[in-house]
Amino acid sequence: MVKTKLKPILPSLREKKRYIAFEVISKERIKDISKVSNAIWDFSLQFLGRLGTAKAGIMVLNNKWNPELQRGIIKVSHKHVDAVKASLMFANKIDDTKVIFRSLGVSGILNKLSKKISSEA
């Protein structure tokens, strides 16, 4: 049996993506990114439904979480940026801690937002 590699998808056919930088505002520090990620998924499922969440292609980038500033980055489809930002607006709890999700910016380039989540400004 001959193994063949799959051809890569052409750039023109790939799904376009955007990155949303966000900040979690809370009285208590949230150091665990998995709790934040679960909250984002839960509230996006409530607001967008299963189909909308699947189309949005939400992916929380765990390696970009800054626990000191409580900032992170979400990767999302370019067509669903506003819907994901709206679902973040409705996220008000992580476990039993009341929180506010604040959007810091949107970009198509990850490095731009990496600087934004690591600086105090």
Buried (B, 14 or more C-beta within 10 A) or exposed (E): EEEEEEEEEEEEEEEEBBBBBBBBEBEEEBEEBEBBBBBBBBBBBEBBEEEBBEBBBBBBBEEBBBEEEBBBBBBBBEEBBEBBBBBBBEBEEBEEBEBEBBBBEBBEEBEEBBEBBEEEE
